[in-house]
């Protein structure tokens, strides 16, 4: 199992862990999601061409479990559509 899949499994298993925006950026990069830093404000914007809509993630630490759960769902959706 690659590091990316281990990180995804860890986020899914424990979204309440002390995840940082660096973890989010790394996960997005591993699975081909765009993770754009804020032009102004404090929210990163996560997207993928195969999935409609955007996910905004606040850069403040720790990132709330809600956002980690939504990110995991987004990655799983992308993986499902790229099979």
C-alpha positions in Angstrom: 0.0 0.0 0.0 1.4 3.4 -1.0 1.9 6.3 1.4 -1.0 8.1 -0.3 -3.4 5.2 0.3 -2.2 4.9 3.9 -2.9 8.6 4.5 -6.3 8.3 2.9 -7.1 5.3 5.1 -5.9 7.1 8.2 -8.0 10.1 7.5 -11.0 7.9 6.9 -10.4 6.0 10.1 -9.7 9.0 12.3 -10.9 12.3 10.9 -10.6 13.8 14.4 -6.8 13.5 14.3 -4.6 16.6 14.2 -4.6 17.0 10.4 -3.0 20.0 8.9 -3.3 21.8 5.6 0.0 20.2 4.5 -1.7 16.7 4.9 -4.6 17.9 2.8 -2.3 19.3 0.1 -0.2 16.1 0.0 -3.4 13.9 -0.3 -4.7 16.1 -3.1 -1.4 15.9 -5.0 -1.3 12.2 -4.7 -4.7 11.7 -6.2 -4.7 14.4 -8.8 -7.0 16.9 -7.1 -6.3 20.6 -7.5 -5.7 22.3 -4.2 -5.5 26.0 -4.7 -4.2 28.3 -2.0 -6.3 31.2 -0.9 -5.9 34.4 -3.0 -7.3 36.2 0.0 -8.8 34.8 3.1 -7.8 31.5 4.7 -9.6 28.7 2.7 -8.0 26.4 0.2 -10.2 25.3 -2.7 -10.1 21.6 -3.7 -11.5 20.4 -7.0 -11.2 17.7 -9.7 -12.5 17.8 -13.3 -14.4 14.6 -12.9 -16.4 15.8 -9.9 -18.8 18.7 -10.0 -18.4 21.3 -7.3 -15.7 22.6 -5.0 -14.6 21.9 -1.5 -13.3 24.7 0.6 -11.0 23.8 3.5 -9.8 26.3 6.1 -6.1 26.4 6.6 -6.3 26.9 10.3 -5.0 24.0 12.5 -6.4 21.6 13.4 -8.8 21.1 10.5 -12.2 20.1 11.7 -13.3 16.5 11.1 -16.2 17.6 8.9 -13.7 18.9 6.3 -11.5 15.8 6.5 -14.6 13.6 6.0 -15.7 15.6 2.9 -12.2 15.4 1.5 -12.1 11.6 1.9 -15.5 11.4 0.1 -14.2 13.6 -2.7 -11.0 11.4 -3.1 -13.1 8.2 -3.1 -15.4 9.7 -5.7 -12.5 10.5 -7.9 -11.0 7.0 -7.5 -14.4 5.5 -8.4 -14.7 7.5 -11.5 -11.1 6.8 -12.7 -11.5 3.0 -12.6 
